[in-house]
Amino acid sequence: MRWNGITGIPSDGNYRFFLESDDGSWLFIDAKRIVDNGGLHPMQEAEDRCDLKAGDHEIKVELFQGTGEYGCRLLWMPPNGEEQIVPSTVLFHRRSQE
């Protein structure tokens, strides 16, 4: 599975991202790998941080499934915030140019 889109970062700062998956998954922001949760494994979480400027950034989550159960969750902790699932209000696709 691959999800491509845009994330609207509300303010400058250091963001912590968590990717929980069964099996492997990766998070990329602006084509840079931020979280690597690769491999064959049951649900497990990997995390990392990155400094982001306010505004729109390309985001991509990739997931592969071996056998058995599966799942994937993307969470973040904004600066001075709580860990939470990345809200849908900051995830979107660019509108096609007509």
DADA-V182412 format. One record per residue. N is the residue number from 1. RES is the residue in one letter. SS is DSSP state (a for helix, b for strand, c for the rest). PHI is phi in whole degrees, 0 to 359 (none if undefined). Layout:
n & res & ss & phi
N & RES & SS & PHI
N & RES & SS & PHI
This chain:
n & res & ss & phi
1 & M & c & none
2 & R & b & 222
3 & W & b & 243
4 & N & b & 244
5 & G & b & 187
6 & I & b & 232
7 & T & b & 244
8 & G & b & 266
9 & I & b & 279
10 & P & c & 287
11 & S & c & 206
12 & D & c & 300
13 & G & b & 157
14 & N & b & 265
15 & Y & b & 254
16 & R & b & 254
17 & F & b & 244
18 & F & b & 235
19 & L & b & 233
20 & E & b & 253
21 & S & b & 204
22 & D & b & 220
23 & D & c & 262
24 & G & c & 288
25 & S & b & 208
26 & W & b & 217
27 & L & b & 242
28 & F & b & 238
29 & I & b & 233
30 & D & c & 51
31 & A & c & 68
32 & K & b & 255
33 & R & b & 290
34 & I & b & 258
35 & V & b & 236
36 & D & b & 242
37 & N & b & 239
38 & G & c & 287
39 & G & c & 106
40 & L & c & 271
41 & H & c & 196
42 & P & c & 290
43 & M & c & 309
44 & Q & b & 212
45 & E & b & 247
46 & A & b & 233
47 & E & b & 211
48 & D & b & 196
49 & R & b & 240
50 & C & b & 204
51 & D & b & 274
52 & L & b & 230
53 & K & c & 271
54 & A & c & 301
55 & G & b & 126
56 & D & b & 274
57 & H & b & 224
58 & E & b & 291
59 & I & b & 226
60 & K & b & 217
61 & V & b & 241
62 & E & b & 242
63 & L & b & 219
64 & F & c & 236
65 & Q & c & 239
66 & G & c & 277
67 & T & c & 233
68 & G & c & 83
69 & E & c & 289
70 & Y & c & 210
71 & G & b & 176
72 & C & b & 201
73 & R & b & 224
74 & L & b & 247
75 & L & b & 235
76 & W & b & 214
77 & M & b & 229
78 & P & c & 292
79 & P & c & 305
80 & N & c & 58
81 & G & c & 241
82 & E & c & 257
83 & E & b & 293
84 & Q & b & 201
85 & I & b & 299
86 & V & c & 302
87 & P & c & 291
88 & S & a & 297
89 & T & a & 291
90 & V & a & 246
91 & L & b & 240
92 & F & b & 200
93 & H & c & 251
94 & R & c & 291
95 & R & c & 286
96 & S & c & 291
97 & Q & c & 276
98 & E & c & 254
